[in-house]
Amino acid sequence: MTIHQSTLPAGDASPLPTEAAGVVLYPAPFEAVVELLRRGIDTLASAEEFPKLAIPPVVARSLVERAGYVQAFPQLLGTVHSFAGTAAEWKPLKEQAVEGGDWHTEQRLSDLVLLPAACYPVYAGLAGRELAEPERFAVAGQCFRQEATSEPGRLRSFRMVELVTAGTEEHCLAWRGTWLERVADWFERMSLKAEIEVADDPFFGPGRRIFQAAQRAQELKYELKVPVADGLVQAIASANFHKDHFGEAFGFTSGGATGNTACTAFGIERIALALLHAHGDRPAEWPESLVSAIAGADA
């Protein structure tokens, strides 16, 4: 099925900045590209059966503690705080809220954190199970990371779609390799020349270099990198093998051993920015062949 360019709203799709670094507003043409990308990922995912899950923007703090995210990436995690005091206790703070003072001094950490990656709730849902067959999920969520910089594409609030699997080590490694090729082929059809590179995660603390070196040596993470602005190349998708980290953390098994997991992650805004950089910031003027390729119509 061909997706016609006439269905895309006219105008400039460039995101609009706000007073908060790394938080932007998206005009209708940008959101139309996002919808095309979601359709394209759905088309790719039709190669297998992926039950869909919509992940909320907050998750239990205990989940990310158990998953190891707090220990590994405390600099990126956004926590949820709230005021739990009385009206009398709030009274001296009220004026500070108007004047921009320290009204937040009595805020207390809640049982929630902002979602750092869309896949984490999936692993918690497998807790204690023996997986007779590989499990698969397609998840999407609004994520948050407290990034230190805010160049184009380096967002603190962003959308992530992930295809996730859990099973034996053999299954997860083969699955990761297959999906790395599928995603690279999709980008190629969109005329995005992705460089596939072994990568590492931004571990925090004195042991970060050891963890990053081990991750690279074992080739656990591959990133697909594309220009998103002039002189700026970023990862717009990744293919990851977590080994038995989440199987051990959440106590699920496969094939009589601790379960392994893998995921393919799509940074929706970054892919859209790469398309705007490559093909122009007015999607309504893109050729129909490109629009159809994004939506997966020619897959």
Buried (B, 14 or more C-beta within 10 A) or exposed (E): EEBEBEEBBEBBBBBEEEEEBBBBEBBEBBEBBBBBBBBBBBBBBEEBEBEEBEBEEBBBBEBBEBBEBBEBBEEBBBBBEEBEEEEEEEEEBEEEEEEEEEBEEBBEEEEBBBBBBBBBBBBBBBEEBEBEEBBBBBBBBBBBBBBEEBEBBBBBBBBBBBBBBBBBBEBBBBBBBBBBEBBBEBBEBBEBEBEBBEBBBEBBEEEBEEBBEEBBEEEBBBBBBBBBBEEEBBBBBBBBBBBBBBBBBBBBBBBEEBBBBBBBBBBBBBBBBBBBBBBEBBBBEBEEBBBBBBBBBEB
